[in-house]
Amino acid sequence: MSIRAQLMMVMALDKCLGCHTCSITCKQAWTNRDGAEYMWFNNVETKPGTGYPRRWEDQERWRGGWMLDGKGRLALRAGGRVKKLTTIFGNPDMPLIDDYYEPWTYDYANLIDAPAGPGTPVVTPRSRLTGKPMDLTWGPNWEDDLAGTLAPDDPALSGVEDEVLLRYEQVFMFYVPRICNHCVNPSCVASCPSGAMYKREEDGIVLVDQDKCRGWRFCVSGCPYKKVYFNHLSGKAEKCIFCYPVTENGRPTVCSETCVGRIRAVGVVLYDLDTVAAAAQTTRASDLVEAQRELLLDPHDACVAAAAERDGVPHEWIAAARRSPVLALAKELRVALPLHPEYRTLPMVWYVPPLSPVLDTLTAAGYDTEDPDEVFPTVGDLRVPLRYVANMLAAGDPAPVQESLRRLLAMRIVKRRRQLGEGSPAAVASEGGMGLDDVERLYRLLALSPYDERYVIPKARREHAGAGQAHHGDDTLGGRGRG
């Protein structure tokens, strides 16, 4: 047993407003400079939709993440050293700027400098890359609020096209904020020929050593979530850094701090490094969600705590793991799910699936929303198709999504009955697979949790970070001397 601590995030998709505040504040903090104009470490996508970059979920095209070879062993989908050597000067699996978007500004000076005339002067878009006039055809949130009407080729729609088309008059959508997943088994790190990508020993954050980066860009193609970017001016790779200068001081990430809907929870989880390979090599994709849940250890277990102390995890981090909101949502209450677990990177950003306006939808369909015997069997008939969410959050297996939605439904019905003074809340909670204490805990975490319960982040103790192991001295944005 070799215990490691990891910072993890959970987002409740029902609470996301699609306001993009997280994206803007992240942009201002980390990518507001030359060469990074097209980069969005945090972006919010409308689903259904093709996403940013276009069709990033289509790994048959981009060849990101891991797969199992003929012997059941993990192998990079993009190929090993021989493939990298043959494509080192021309990588066909890397998105182009058109797959992201060509960033632009406007010719505002024309409003002031235009000569007097009969018409009103206008501003024209100009490329931030070339400075030349351009036509606007695509952007990072071009499909905002369009519910897939411009995206019939959304990879997550595979297998549910007919179901979605039949419900066109009941169009659905939800928002999915995305950052780097800081995976336990990151394929970007394994793809880097120069060893510049690394996973920090003390908190699991995946970073880029700018001194070692040689700009080969295999990390870009190797990441299945396409959350590693290339700065064409510096010639270096850049990515979300989980705001480590802030989290090291016990504060949440910028995107979490500024989130209007308060959808994010950040906390510590513990895992056994010796079991990572076995979890990632789980044979059936439908078993990957449960395999990753099993990877997360119980910090209340005396043996786990003792092993963590032995392996250099500070006591404060173990105590934080015991209060972790993300462990509660992901493993104990079983409502959060990983994004595309079939990529086998073991992501550490999870999502509580959208329940949709369920009670109104069921009432309109003629169901008695006060009768659990009628409500719970209809989980598969919600406005957001169950199989679509399963394609995103459960490798196509509807069972984990259905379990999560039943628990969220149970919480809603129990709280509604108590509000109206009606009976049998225990029976409803039991139908959802929970006790009343679990319902109250889930309600507090998703609806009412105060700041210090949403964000349980211990301060960094760098002197305990991997006893005897060297630390990289230059992180993703060029900060030297941090070791």
TORVO-800137 format. One line per field, with one value per residue (C-alpha): x, y, z; residue number from 1. Coordinates in steps of 0.25 Angstrom, whole numbers, plus 5000, padded with zeros to 4 digits. Example, Ala and Ser with C-alpha at 12.3 -4.5 7.8 and 13.67 -1.06 7.14 Angstrom:
2
u [5049; 5055] .
v [4982; 4996] .
w [5031; 5029] .
nr [1; 2] .
END
This chain:
483
u [5000; 5005; 4996; 4995; 4986; 4979; 4971; 4958; 4946; 4932; 4922; 4907; 4901; 4887; 4892; 4901; 4895; 4903; 4908; 4923; 4927; 4937; 4943; 4945; 4951; 4960; 4964; 4967; 4976; 4984; 4983; 4981; 4994; 5000; 5000; 4989; 4977; 4970; 4973; 4962; 4967; 4952; 4941; 4926; 4919; 4905; 4901; 4897; 4908; 4921; 4929; 4943; 4951; 4941; 4937; 4948; 4940; 4943; 4955; 4954; 4958; 4968; 4973; 4974; 4975; 4977; 4972; 4975; 4983; 4981; 4987; 4978; 4990; 4989; 4994; 4993; 4983; 4992; 5003; 5016; 5030; 5031; 5019; 5023; 5037; 5030; 5020; 5029; 5030; 5016; 5005; 4992; 4985; 4986; 4975; 4977; 4974; 4961; 4957; 4958; 4955; 4963; 4963; 4959; 4957; 4951; 4956; 4951; 4960; 4951; 4940; 4949; 4957; 4947; 4945; 4932; 4921; 4907; 4908; 4911; 4925; 4926; 4936; 4941; 4947; 4962; 4970; 4978; 4988; 4990; 4984; 4976; 4961; 4953; 4939; 4934; 4930; 4933; 4936; 4938; 4924; 4918; 4907; 4903; 4888; 4885; 4883; 4890; 4882; 4896; 4902; 4896; 4910; 4912; 4920; 4911; 4899; 4904; 4894; 4883; 4880; 4866; 4862; 4867; 4860; 4847; 4848; 4851; 4839; 4843; 4857; 4867; 4881; 4890; 4903; 4916; 4928; 4941; 4955; 4967; 4963; 4977; 4975; 4981; 4986; 4989; 4991; 4997; 5008; 5011; 5011; 5022; 5035; 5043; 5037; 5032; 5018; 5018; 5008; 5011; 5014; 5007; 4994; 4993; 4992; 4997; 5007; 5017; 5031; 5034; 5049; 5048; 5037; 5042; 5028; 5026; 5011; 5009; 5003; 4992; 4988; 4990; 4980; 4966; 4959; 4968; 4972; 4986; 4989; 5001; 5006; 5011; 5020; 5027; 5027; 5023; 5011; 5001; 4989; 4980; 4989; 4977; 4981; 4992; 4997; 4984; 4981; 4994; 4989; 4976; 4967; 4958; 4962; 4958; 4947; 4941; 4942; 4935; 4924; 4911; 4903; 4912; 4913; 4927; 4932; 4947; 4954; 4964; 4963; 4973; 4976; 4986; 4996; 4998; 4984; 4984; 4988; 4978; 4967; 4970; 4972; 4957; 4953; 4939; 4937; 4923; 4931; 4941; 4932; 4931; 4946; 4950; 4941; 4948; 4961; 4957; 4960; 4953; 4961; 4953; 4959; 4971; 4979; 4978; 4981; 4993; 4998; 4996; 5004; 5015; 5015; 5017; 5003; 5002; 4992; 4984; 4982; 4977; 4967; 4963; 4960; 4951; 4942; 4944; 4931; 4936; 4938; 4924; 4918; 4926; 4927; 4919; 4906; 4909; 4903; 4915; 4921; 4934; 4935; 4937; 4943; 4945; 4957; 4964; 4971; 4964; 4959; 4959; 4948; 4934; 4920; 4906; 4897; 4886; 4872; 4865; 4852; 4847; 4834; 4828; 4832; 4826; 4813; 4811; 4812; 4801; 4810; 4807; 4819; 4815; 4815; 4829; 4824; 4821; 4832; 4844; 4841; 4841; 4855; 4858; 4847; 4853; 4854; 4870; 4871; 4878; 4886; 4892; 4897; 4902; 4910; 4917; 4918; 4918; 4924; 4910; 4905; 4892; 4892; 4901; 4894; 4880; 4885; 4890; 4877; 4869; 4876; 4874; 4860; 4858; 4865; 4855; 4843; 4847; 4850; 4837; 4829; 4835; 4832; 4817; 4816; 4813; 4818; 4826; 4839; 4847; 4841; 4844; 4859; 4859; 4854; 4866; 4875; 4878; 4874; 4869; 4883; 4888; 4877; 4880; 4895; 4893; 4883; 4893; 4905; 4897; 4888; 4892; 4907; 4914; 4928; 4936; 4928; 4929; 4944; 4952; 4966; 4978; 4990; 5002; 5013; 5024; 5034; 5025; 5023; 5029; 5041; 5054; 5048; 5052; 5042; 5041; 5045; 5038; 5023; 5013; 5014; 5029; 5030; 5044; 5050; 5037; 5044] .
v [5000; 5014; 5025; 5038; 5050; 5057; 5070; 5067; 5075; 5072; 5080; 5079; 5081; 5085; 5097; 5103; 5115; 5116; 5130; 5127; 5135; 5124; 5124; 5139; 5140; 5128; 5135; 5148; 5141; 5131; 5133; 5148; 5150; 5148; 5134; 5129; 5137; 5124; 5117; 5114; 5106; 5107; 5107; 5104; 5096; 5094; 5080; 5075; 5081; 5079; 5085; 5092; 5089; 5083; 5068; 5067; 5054; 5047; 5039; 5031; 5044; 5050; 5037; 5042; 5035; 5020; 5007; 4992; 4985; 4970; 4965; 4974; 4984; 4999; 5006; 5020; 5021; 5030; 5020; 5018; 5023; 5017; 5024; 5037; 5037; 5035; 5047; 5056; 5067; 5065; 5060; 5057; 5055; 5069; 5079; 5091; 5106; 5104; 5093; 5103; 5116; 5128; 5138; 5152; 5166; 5178; 5190; 5200; 5211; 5212; 5218; 5230; 5231; 5229; 5242; 5249; 5243; 5239; 5226; 5221; 5216; 5201; 5192; 5180; 5167; 5165; 5153; 5153; 5144; 5151; 5165; 5164; 5165; 5152; 5146; 5141; 5126; 5119; 5122; 5115; 5116; 5118; 5108; 5114; 5111; 5105; 5091; 5084; 5090; 5093; 5080; 5068; 5061; 5062; 5049; 5047; 5046; 5033; 5022; 5032; 5040; 5034; 5037; 5051; 5054; 5048; 5058; 5070; 5077; 5075; 5081; 5079; 5085; 5086; 5093; 5085; 5094; 5087; 5089; 5080; 5067; 5065; 5051; 5040; 5033; 5044; 5041; 5055; 5052; 5038; 5044; 5055; 5051; 5061; 5058; 5072; 5068; 5063; 5060; 5067; 5057; 5066; 5069; 5061; 5074; 5072; 5082; 5086; 5088; 5100; 5098; 5084; 5086; 5085; 5088; 5074; 5075; 5061; 5064; 5072; 5060; 5050; 5058; 5052; 5064; 5074; 5082; 5084; 5096; 5100; 5115; 5118; 5130; 5123; 5109; 5103; 5095; 5101; 5096; 5098; 5098; 5096; 5110; 5104; 5117; 5119; 5105; 5104; 5114; 5107; 5115; 5109; 5111; 5124; 5117; 5111; 5125; 5133; 5122; 5129; 5116; 5111; 5098; 5094; 5086; 5084; 5075; 5064; 5049; 5038; 5027; 5015; 5017; 5002; 5000; 5011; 5001; 4991; 5001; 5007; 4993; 4989; 4980; 4985; 5000; 4999; 4995; 5007; 5016; 5006; 5003; 5018; 5019; 5007; 5014; 5025; 5021; 5022; 5033; 5028; 5014; 5013; 5005; 5015; 5027; 5020; 5016; 5030; 5036; 5026; 5030; 5045; 5050; 5061; 5059; 5072; 5066; 5053; 5061; 5069; 5056; 5052; 5064; 5064; 5068; 5062; 5048; 5049; 5052; 5043; 5030; 5031; 5037; 5032; 5043; 5049; 5042; 5044; 5050; 5039; 5029; 5020; 5029; 5021; 5033; 5033; 5048; 5055; 5065; 5058; 5063; 5061; 5059; 5068; 5064; 5073; 5080; 5067; 5069; 5078; 5069; 5057; 5065; 5068; 5054; 5050; 5044; 5047; 5053; 5050; 5035; 5029; 5017; 5025; 5035; 5026; 5016; 5029; 5032; 5027; 5036; 5049; 5061; 5059; 5045; 5035; 5029; 5042; 5046; 5031; 5033; 5045; 5041; 5026; 5020; 5017; 5009; 5016; 5008; 5018; 5030; 5024; 5022; 5036; 5042; 5033; 5038; 5052; 5050; 5044; 5056; 5065; 5057; 5056; 5071; 5074; 5065; 5071; 5085; 5081; 5073; 5060; 5046; 5035; 5042; 5030; 5021; 5030; 5031; 5016; 5016; 5024; 5015; 5024; 5027; 5040; 5044; 5042; 5051; 5062; 5061; 5061; 5073; 5081; 5078; 5082; 5093; 5099; 5096; 5108; 5112; 5104; 5091; 5093; 5096; 5087; 5090; 5088; 5097; 5091; 5085; 5084; 5078; 5066; 5064; 5051; 5049; 5047; 5051; 5063; 5073; 5080; 5095; 5101; 5100; 5102; 5118; 5119; 5120; 5116; 5113; 5106; 5093] .
w [5000; 4996; 5000; 4992; 4995; 4983; 4982; 4975; 4970; 4968; 4961; 4962; 4948; 4952; 4958; 4947; 4941; 4928; 4932; 4929; 4941; 4944; 4930; 4930; 4944; 4940; 4927; 4934; 4944; 4936; 4921; 4919; 4911; 4897; 4891; 4900; 4893; 4889; 4902; 4912; 4924; 4929; 4918; 4919; 4909; 4905; 4904; 4894; 4886; 4879; 4890; 4890; 4883; 4873; 4875; 4886; 4891; 4878; 4881; 4868; 4862; 4873; 4879; 4893; 4906; 4908; 4903; 4906; 4897; 4892; 4906; 4914; 4917; 4917; 4904; 4899; 4889; 4881; 4880; 4887; 4885; 4871; 4866; 4873; 4866; 4853; 4855; 4863; 4852; 4847; 4857; 4850; 4863; 4868; 4867; 4859; 4862; 4854; 4863; 4875; 4868; 4863; 4874; 4870; 4874; 4867; 4860; 4870; 4865; 4853; 4862; 4865; 4853; 4842; 4833; 4834; 4825; 4823; 4829; 4843; 4845; 4849; 4855; 4848; 4854; 4853; 4856; 4869; 4862; 4848; 4851; 4838; 4836; 4837; 4837; 4850; 4848; 4861; 4875; 4889; 4893; 4879; 4882; 4895; 4899; 4885; 4891; 4880; 4868; 4862; 4866; 4861; 4861; 4876; 4880; 4892; 4884; 4878; 4880; 4885; 4872; 4870; 4884; 4883; 4870; 4875; 4886; 4878; 4882; 4896; 4894; 4906; 4909; 4921; 4924; 4926; 4932; 4928; 4934; 4934; 4941; 4948; 4946; 4955; 4942; 4933; 4918; 4916; 4925; 4919; 4905; 4908; 4901; 4909; 4923; 4925; 4929; 4943; 4955; 4968; 4979; 4990; 4984; 4971; 4962; 4948; 4943; 4932; 4935; 4926; 4926; 4921; 4911; 4897; 4890; 4884; 4887; 4889; 4902; 4894; 4886; 4897; 4906; 4903; 4909; 4901; 4913; 4909; 4900; 4892; 4893; 4879; 4884; 4896; 4889; 4902; 4906; 4917; 4924; 4936; 4949; 4959; 4964; 4972; 4978; 4984; 4988; 4995; 5004; 5007; 4998; 4986; 4972; 4964; 4957; 4970; 4977; 4967; 4963; 4963; 4965; 4975; 4968; 4972; 4984; 4986; 4995; 4998; 4995; 4998; 4988; 4988; 4977; 4976; 4971; 4960; 4949; 4953; 4953; 4940; 4934; 4938; 4926; 4924; 4922; 4929; 4942; 4942; 4950; 4961; 4960; 4962; 4974; 4980; 4977; 4987; 5001; 5014; 5022; 5035; 5034; 5044; 5035; 5023; 5033; 5038; 5024; 5020; 5031; 5028; 5014; 5017; 5016; 5027; 5038; 5034; 5020; 5026; 5035; 5023; 5015; 5027; 5024; 5009; 5002; 4989; 4996; 5001; 4988; 4979; 4988; 5001; 4995; 4981; 4973; 4966; 4954; 4946; 4932; 4921; 4930; 4918; 4915; 4926; 4932; 4945; 4945; 4958; 4954; 4955; 4952; 4959; 4947; 4943; 4949; 4939; 4943; 4948; 4956; 4946; 4935; 4942; 4946; 4931; 4927; 4937; 4949; 4963; 4968; 4983; 4980; 4980; 4974; 4961; 4962; 4963; 4952; 4943; 4944; 4930; 4925; 4929; 4920; 4919; 4912; 4922; 4912; 4907; 4921; 4922; 4910; 4917; 4931; 4932; 4919; 4913; 4925; 4930; 4944; 4951; 4945; 4949; 4964; 4965; 4959; 4969; 4980; 4976; 4974; 4987; 4994; 4986; 4990; 5005; 5006; 4999; 5008; 5021; 5016; 5014; 5027; 5020; 5025; 5020; 5017; 5022; 5012; 5001; 5005; 5005; 4991; 4987; 4995; 5006; 5020; 5025; 5030; 5016; 5011; 5020; 5017; 5002; 5003; 5012; 5002; 4989; 4994; 5007; 5010; 5015; 5010; 5019; 5016; 5001; 5001; 5010; 5006; 5015; 5014; 5007; 5015; 5004; 5014; 5014; 4999; 4996; 5006; 4998; 4985; 4976; 4973; 4960; 4961; 4950; 4948; 4937; 4936; 4939; 4954; 4958; 4971; 4977; 4981] .
nr [1; 2; 3; 4; 5; 6; 7; 8; 9; 10; 11; 12; 13; 14; 15; 16; 17; 18; 19; 20; 21; 22; 23; 24; 25; 26; 27; 28; 29; 30; 31; 32; 33; 34; 35; 36; 37; 38; 39; 40; 41; 42; 43; 44; 45; 46; 47; 48; 49; 50; 51; 52; 53; 54; 55; 56; 57; 58; 59; 60; 61; 62; 63; 64; 65; 66; 67; 68; 69; 70; 71; 72; 73; 74; 75; 76; 77; 78; 79; 80; 81; 82; 83; 84; 85; 86; 87; 88; 89; 90; 91; 92; 93; 94; 95; 96; 97; 98; 99; 100; 101; 102; 103; 104; 105; 106; 107; 108; 109; 110; 111; 112; 113; 114; 115; 116; 117; 118; 119; 120; 121; 122; 123; 124; 125; 126; 127; 128; 129; 130; 131; 132; 133; 134; 135; 136; 137; 138; 139; 140; 141; 142; 143; 144; 145; 146; 147; 148; 149; 150; 151; 152; 153; 154; 155; 156; 157; 158; 159; 160; 161; 162; 163; 164; 165; 166; 167; 168; 169; 170; 171; 172; 173; 174; 175; 176; 177; 178; 179; 180; 181; 182; 183; 184; 185; 186; 187; 188; 189; 190; 191; 192; 193; 194; 195; 196; 197; 198; 199; 200; 201; 202; 203; 204; 205; 206; 207; 208; 209; 210; 211; 212; 213; 214; 215; 216; 217; 218; 219; 220; 221; 222; 223; 224; 225; 226; 227; 228; 229; 230; 231; 232; 233; 234; 235; 236; 237; 238; 239; 240; 241; 242; 243; 244; 245; 246; 247; 248; 249; 250; 251; 252; 253; 254; 255; 256; 257; 258; 259; 260; 261; 262; 263; 264; 265; 266; 267; 268; 269; 270; 271; 272; 273; 274; 275; 276; 277; 278; 279; 280; 281; 282; 283; 284; 285; 286; 287; 288; 289; 290; 291; 292; 293; 294; 295; 296; 297; 298; 299; 300; 301; 302; 303; 304; 305; 306; 307; 308; 309; 310; 311; 312; 313; 314; 315; 316; 317; 318; 319; 320; 321; 322; 323; 324; 325; 326; 327; 328; 329; 330; 331; 332; 333; 334; 335; 336; 337; 338; 339; 340; 341; 342; 343; 344; 345; 346; 347; 348; 349; 350; 351; 352; 353; 354; 355; 356; 357; 358; 359; 360; 361; 362; 363; 364; 365; 366; 367; 368; 369; 370; 371; 372; 373; 374; 375; 376; 377; 378; 379; 380; 381; 382; 383; 384; 385; 386; 387; 388; 389; 390; 391; 392; 393; 394; 395; 396; 397; 398; 399; 400; 401; 402; 403; 404; 405; 406; 407; 408; 409; 410; 411; 412; 413; 414; 415; 416; 417; 418; 419; 420; 421; 422; 423; 424; 425; 426; 427; 428; 429; 430; 431; 432; 433; 434; 435; 436; 437; 438; 439; 440; 441; 442; 443; 444; 445; 446; 447; 448; 449; 450; 451; 452; 453; 454; 455; 456; 457; 458; 459; 460; 461; 462; 463; 464; 465; 466; 467; 468; 469; 470; 471; 472; 473; 474; 475; 476; 477; 478; 479; 480; 481; 482; 483] .
END
